[in-house]
Amino acid sequence: MPVATRRPPLRPASLAVQIPVQSSAAAMPMPNAPEPEANATPSAALDQFAGDPNFMTSLARGLLVIQSFTPQTPQMTISQLAAKTGLSRAAVRRCLYTLSKLGFAGVEDGSRYALRPRMLTLSNTYSASNSLSTAAQPILERMSAALHESFSVATLDGDDIVYIARSTVSRVMSDDLHIGSRLPAYCTSMGRVLLAYLPSDQLEKYLARVVLTPHTPRTVASVDKLRLALRNVRRNGYALVDQEYEIGLRSLAVPVYSPTGRVVSTLNLSGSAPRMASFDMQTRFLPHLRNAAAELGAFLR
């Protein structure tokens, strides 16, 4: 199997909780507002809540520390965490002390900290209480067993998609994707579906603020082209993305509707581009995806 190239790093997924850079009410830039710093640290996002007596800054800082641990950086020192979050060393130390006392983190090799298995209780609580995630997993596993491909369900969280259910086969290239993984919405098939069915005002706010980073030479990197791609998704009822996030990876996604007709999530198939032709995905697999999406939507009634 071809080795993927130009692989971008996955979003932090420790809790699938992100501190927003700005609230939805402030998503559109205000006249004469200062431009955000290009190298702003995650802690800078907390400044917008300054003066809010109900906002727990200490809790928010703890979440920033938790989200800094990734598959690429599973262990870090206090200095590394301070640099990554933008928090002071003293603040990071207090967060780690509290997390360690509660069993959510611990020291490795004397000075490096890592998350502990107890952290899984937080994500499992969400999965167990979310009817969509609970209903999706057996459907995806049944599809993988019958079709020998990898399938996923995701929802939109801010400007990213978040995986809430996933079944895999060993030959899929993106085998490090898992429940809680975050990917940019604009260059993924599931993201395109979720963006395409947003209310028009929300979509326009997204298009006004999104930075279209070209992850591969195939990535749609202009707002006009993305807008056209989203119109095609609504017209066709599915999104096919060909190697825009990762070279060698092709994916197909369809919407999952709630009983009220609102798109609440998306279901997709991903596979190796050299092995799986676009025409084959659309003719052989699209009907299976649509049937599974309809079955999943029925659980929401």
N, C-alpha and C positions, 0 to 999 in steps of 0.2 A: 504493500500500500504506500502511495506517495506520502512523503513527510510534509506536513503543513509548514508554510513559511510565513514570515512576518506576523507571527502570532501575537496579538495584543494581550496584555494582562487582564485577568478577570477582575471585576469589581469586588471590593470587600464584601464578604457574605457571612460574617460571623453571626449576625442577628437579622440580616436583611432589613435593618433599620438605618435610615440615613438622616443625618441632620441637614435639613434643607438649607441651601444657600440663600434662598429668599422665599417668603411666603407666597401663596398663590395670588394674594391680593396685590403683591408687588412684583408679579412676574414680568410685567411690561415696564421698561425703563421710563422713569419720570423725566420731564424736561429739566435740563440743567443739573441732573443728578450726576454725582461723580462716577467715573468709570471704575468698575471693580478691578482690583489689582490682579495682574495675570498670574502672579505667584502666590496668591492668597492661600493661607493654610486652612485646614478644616476648622480650626478654632475660630477663625475670623467670621465664620457663618453665625457664631453665637452672638456677635455684637448687635445683631438686629433685635435681640430680645432684651437688651440692656434696659433696665427700668421697669420691666414687667415683674410685678411682685409675685405672680403665680408661676413664673418659670424657674425650674430647679436647675441652676447652672451646674451644680456639682454632679447631678445625674447625667446631664448632657455631656459633661467632660468624660464621665465614665464610659458612656456609649461611644464616644470618639476613640477612646483608648481600645475598647473591645474591637471596634471595626478596623483598627489598624493592623490587626493580625490577619494574614492572608495565607493561602497555600504557598505563596512565594516567600513570605516572611512569617513563618510560624513561631519563631522565637526572636525576641528583641530586648535590648537593654533599655534602661530608663532614658538614656541620652538619645537613642534611636527613636523611641516613641515620642519624646519631646520634639524632635526635629520633624517627625512625620505628621504630628497633630498640630504643632504650633503652640502647644501648651507649655507651661514652665515645667522644669524638672520636678519642682516641689509638688505641683498639681498632679503630674503623672505618678509620682511616688505615692501620693495619698490615694489615688484611684486604684493602683495596683495593691496597695496595702489592704484596702477594703475588699477588693475582688478576691484576694488571697484568703482573707479571714472568712469569707463566705463560701470558699471552695470553688470559685469560678476561674481562678488563675493561680499560678504558682511559679516558683523559681526553678530554672533549669541551668545546670552548669555554673552555679554560683551567682551569676549576674544577669542572665537572660531569663525573661519571663515568657510564659506560654499559657494559653487557655487550657482549662481542665475539662474533662468529660461532662462535668456538671452543667457546662454551658449548653449542652444538648437539651436539657430540660426546658430551656426557654423556647428554642425553636420547635421542639416536640409539642409544647403547649399550643403553639399557633397551629401546627399541622393537625392536631387532634381536634381543635375547636373550629377549624375551617371546613365547612361542608364541601366546598369545591375541591380542595386538596384531597380530602378523604375519599370523595367519590371518584376523582380522576385517577388515582394510582392503580386500582385494579383494572380499569379500562385500558390504561397504557400498557400494563404488563401483559394483558391478554392480547393486545395488538402486536407487541414485540414477539410473543411466543408464536403467533400465527404467521406474521409477515417477516420476522427476523430482521427488523430495523429498529432504530431508536426513536422514541416519541417523547414529547414534553408538553407540559401545560404551564403557561406563565400569565402574570398580570402586570399591569403598568404601575410603577411606583416612582413618582417624579418623572425624570427623563429616561429612566432605565426600565427594562423588563426584569422581573424577578421570577425565577423558576419555583413553582409551588408543587410540582409533581414531575417525575421523570422515570422512564424505563430505558435501558441501554442494552446494546449488544457490543461485544468486544471489539469489533472491527471499526467502530465509529471513531473518527479522528479526535473530536472534542470530548474525550472520555473523562476529563477532569471537571466537566460541568456537573452540577449537583443541585439538589433542592437548596434554595437560598442564593444561588449564583446570580449575579447581575450583569447584564450586557446592555450596550447602548441600543435604544429603540430604533433609531433612524436607519441602521444598516443590518438589521436582523429581520427575518420573515415575521416572527411573532410581534416584534415591535412595530413593523409596518401595518399589520392588521390592527393593533390597538390604537395606533395614531390615526389611521384612516377613519375609524369610527368614533373619534372624539367629537364632541360638540364643536362647531366651527370656531367659537370664540376661544375655547381652550387650545385648539389646534393652532390658531394664529399666534397665540402667546408662546406656544412651544416653538414655532418656526422663527419667531422674533429673537429668541434667546439661545437656541441650540447652536453648538459649535460642531460643524460637520467634519470631524477628523477623518482623513482618508486612511483607513486601516490597511487597505490593499489598493492596487491600481484600479480595481473595479468599483470601489466605493462611490456611491452617489454623494457628491461633495458640494452641491449647490442647492439652495432652497427651492429654486424653480424646478429643478429636476426631481427633488424629493416630493414637491407638491404634486407633480404629474404622476409620479409613482404611486402616491397615495390615492389619487383619483382612480387609477387603474385597479387598485386593490378593491375599492368600493364597487367599481363596475363589474369586476370578475368574481368577487366574493372570496378571494384568496390572495395570498402574497407568495411569490416565488423569488427568492434572493439567491443570486449566484455568485458566491465567493467574494462578497463585499466586506465581510468581517474577518474571514480567514481564507486564504488561498487553499483550494481543494475541498471546501465545504459548501454544499448546496442544501438549501432547506425550503420547505413548503409549509405554509400555515393557513389555518382557517379560523374564523371567529366562533366563539361560544356565546350564545345568547341567553339572557335571563328571561323569565316569563313575561317581563314587561317589554321585551324586544331590545333591551340594551346589551351591548357587547361587554361582558364582564371579564372575559379571559380569552386566550387563544391556544390552539392545539397545533403542534407541528411535527413534521418528520424531517430528520436531518440525515445526510449521508455523504459519502465521498463522491465528489463531482466526476472523476474519471469512471467510477463504477455505475453511477446512477444518472442517466440522461434526464434533462428537463422534461422532455416529452413523456418519458416513462413515469416520472413523478406525477405529472398532470393526468395521465390516462389510467395508470394502474393504481396509484395510491390516493389521489384526491377523493374518489368516492368513499374510501375507507375513513379518511380524515373527517369528512363531512358527516358520515354516519356516527362516528365516535363523538363528534362535537354535539350532535343532536341528542345522543344518549346522555352525555354529560349535562347538557342544558336541562334535560328532563328531571335530573336529580335536584335541581334548584326550585322546582315547583312545590 
